[in-house]
Amino acid sequence: MADIKDPENTILIELKGGTVTVQLLPDVAPKHTERMKELARAGHYDNVAFHRVIEGFMAQTGDVQHGDMEDGFNLRMAGTGGSDLPNVPAEFSKIPHARGSIGAARSQNPDSANSQFFINFKDNDFLNGQYTVYGQVISGMEHVDAIARGEPPAEPDRMISVKVAADA
């Protein structure tokens, strides 16, 4: 288990292989940090599929509208939805899209992030300054590396549960 220094800004994502611990970056991206915590606390990320997983690039999840594998799951629609909350404006920074960083997924509009996010499998510097970085995996990256690949994967993996460490 990771050494958690700030439980209020740490997310625990339970995957089939174990726990992924994510340190959020509230000083860098406060709105994205708050959104992730709000959706996690409401249970909206539980059972949500990894709908787009590209080898050597990233694993994308967080479509709380179409991605819940226990409630109304639609693999063809997964990745097209968000939450019923308003979009979050971009919070670009100098933080790089390094291996294990959490980036806000969005449409072409930089201010269209909502609930979806991705975890980088490797350093993806070409994304720097283009997508908001708001967290970093501090333990359990081996579980992220084991997520089923595909766009979408034939048998998608899911986030079994997502919790704020302060509540766990």
C-alpha positions in Angstrom: 0.0 0.0 0.0 1.2 3.5 -0.8 2.3 6.0 1.9 -0.8 8.3 1.8 0.2 11.8 2.9 -3.1 13.6 2.0 -6.1 11.2 2.4 -8.6 13.9 1.3 -6.8 14.2 -2.0 -6.0 10.6 -2.6 -8.2 8.2 -4.7 -8.2 4.5 -4.3 -9.3 2.7 -7.5 -10.0 -1.0 -7.0 -9.2 -3.1 -10.1 -9.4 -6.9 -10.5 -5.7 -7.2 -9.7 -5.6 -4.8 -6.7 -5.7 -1.2 -5.6 -4.4 1.7 -7.6 -3.6 4.7 -5.4 -3.8 8.1 -7.1 -2.5 11.3 -5.5 -4.6 14.2 -6.8 -3.1 17.6 -7.5 -5.5 20.1 -6.0 -2.9 22.9 -6.2 -2.6 22.4 -9.9 -6.1 21.5 -11.0 -8.6 22.2 -8.2 -11.8 21.9 -10.2 -10.8 18.5 -11.7 -9.7 17.3 -8.3 -13.0 18.3 -6.8 -15.0 16.7 -9.6 -13.2 13.4 -9.3 -13.8 13.4 -5.5 -17.5 14.3 -6.0 -18.1 11.5 -8.4 -16.2 9.0 -6.4 -18.1 9.9 -3.2 -21.4 9.5 -5.0 -20.4 6.0 -6.2 -20.7 7.1 -9.8 -17.3 5.6 -10.9 -18.0 2.1 -9.4 -18.2 -0.6 -12.0 -17.3 1.8 -14.9 -15.5 0.2 -17.8 -12.2 1.0 -19.3 -13.7 1.6 -22.8 -10.6 2.7 -24.7 -7.2 1.1 -23.9 -4.4 1.7 -26.3 -1.2 -0.3 -25.9 1.8 1.9 -25.3 -0.4 5.0 -24.8 -3.2 5.1 -22.1 -6.3 3.5 -20.5 -9.5 5.6 -20.6 -12.5 5.3 -18.3 -15.0 7.4 -16.4 -18.1 7.5 -18.6 -20.6 7.4 -15.7 -23.5 7.7 -18.2 -22.9 4.8 -20.5 -19.9 2.9 -18.9 -21.5 1.4 -15.7 -21.1 -2.3 -16.3 -23.8 -3.1 -13.7 -26.4 -0.5 -14.8 -27.4 0.3 -18.4 -24.0 -0.6 -19.8 -23.7 0.0 -23.6 -20.2 -0.8 -24.9 -20.9 1.0 -28.2 -21.9 4.2 -26.3 -19.2 4.0 -23.7 -16.9 6.9 -24.1 -19.6 9.3 -25.4 -21.1 10.3 -22.1 -20.3 12.1 -18.9 -22.1 13.0 -15.7 -25.1 15.2 -15.1 -22.8 17.9 -13.7 -21.5 20.8 -15.8 -18.3 20.5 -17.7 -15.0 21.5 -16.1 -12.9 24.2 -17.7 -9.3 23.3 -18.7 -6.6 23.7 -16.0 -3.5 23.4 -18.1 -0.2 23.3 -16.2 3.5 22.5 -16.7 2.9 19.0 -15.1 3.9 16.5 -17.8 1.8 13.6 -19.0 4.3 11.1 -17.5 3.8 7.4 -16.9 1.0 7.0 -14.3 -0.4 10.5 -14.7 -4.1 11.1 -14.7 -5.4 13.3 -17.6 -8.9 14.7 -18.1 -10.5 13.2 -21.2 -12.5 15.8 -23.3 -13.7 16.6 -26.8 -12.0 19.1 -29.1 -13.2 21.8 -26.8 -10.6 22.3 -24.0 -13.3 23.2 -21.6 -15.4 20.0 -22.2 -13.9 17.7 -19.5 -16.6 16.1 -17.3 -16.2 12.7 -15.8 -13.9 10.8 -18.1 -10.2 10.4 -17.5 -7.2 8.5 -18.7 -4.1 6.9 -17.1 -0.9 7.2 -19.2 1.0 3.9 -19.7 4.1 5.8 -20.6 5.4 9.3 -20.9 3.2 11.0 -23.5 4.8 14.4 -23.8 2.9 15.3 -26.9 -0.2 15.7 -24.7 1.6 18.3 -22.5 -0.3 21.6 -22.4 -3.2 20.0 -24.3 -5.0 18.1 -21.6 -5.3 18.8 -17.9 -3.2 16.6 -15.6 -4.7 16.3 -12.2 -3.3 13.2 -10.5 -0.5 10.7 -10.4 -0.5 7.0 -9.6 1.7 6.5 -6.6 1.2 2.7 -6.2 -0.5 -0.1 -8.1 0.6 0.9 -11.6 1.1 -2.8 -12.3 -2.7 -3.2 -12.1 -3.2 -0.5 -14.7 -0.7 -2.2 -17.0 -2.8 -5.4 -16.8 -6.0 -3.7 -18.1 -7.5 -5.4 -21.2 -6.6 -3.5 -24.4 -8.9 -2.4 -27.2 -11.0 0.4 -28.6 -13.2 -0.9 -27.0 -11.8 -4.1 -25.5 -13.7 -7.3 -26.3 -14.1 -7.9 -22.6 -13.5 -4.6 -20.8 -12.0 -4.3 -17.4 -13.7 -2.0 -14.9 -13.1 0.1 -11.9 -14.7 -2.1 -9.2 -14.8 0.8 -6.8 -13.4 4.3 -6.5 -13.1 6.0 -3.1 -11.5 9.0 -1.6 -8.9 7.6 0.9 -10.2 9.8 3.7 -13.5 7.9 3.4 -12.1 4.4 3.1 
